[in-house]
């Protein structure tokens, strides 16, 4: 049995305003990398582990952006 990573991707985008907005939160911004967002970097980290595909938990308003 493999571990299933659960990535929590939430928030309303208020801490890094005006970069992040209600419909485009911090985790979708490339803050520490010019190519990948924070969420993408987190997903890439799971590739080096021997785990199952991650599950991402997010706000319903962000479901299409996260997908």
N, C-alpha and C positions, 0 to 999 in steps of 0.2 A: 504494500500500500504506500502510495506517495503522499507527501504533504501537499495540500492545496493552498497556495498563497492567496490571501484576501487583501486587496489593495483598497483602502478607503480614500475616495476622491470626492471630497465635499467642500462646502463653503459657498459663500455668496460673492466672493471677489471684492471685498471691501478693504482689506488690509493693504493691498498694493495698488489702490486706485491712484491714478487714472489708467495704469497699465491693464489692470484686470477690471472686469465689469461683471454685473450680475449674470450675464449670459456667456461670459468668457472668463472663467475664474483662473486663479494663479496656477493651478496644476496644468493648465493648457498652454502656459507661456514658456518659451525657451529662456529661462532666467539665468541658468548657470552654464548653458551650452548653447552655441549659436544654431545648432541643427535640431536638437531634440527638446521637447517640452519636459517638464518635471515628471509628468505621468509616463511619457515614453521612456525616460531614463530609468524609472522604477521598473517598468516592464522589461527593459533590456537587462536589468540586474537579475531577473528571474531566469534568464536564458542560461546563465552560468551555473545554475543550481540543478540538481536532479530532483525536480518537483513537478507536479502536475501543472496544467495550464492555470494561470491565475484567474481569479474572479475579481472583477472591479465593481465596487459598490459606489454609486454616485446618486446625485440628486436627479429626480425624474426630468427636470428641465434641461439637464446636461447629457441625457442618455445618447442622443445622436452625435453630439460633439465627442464624447468619450469613445463611442463605438468606432 
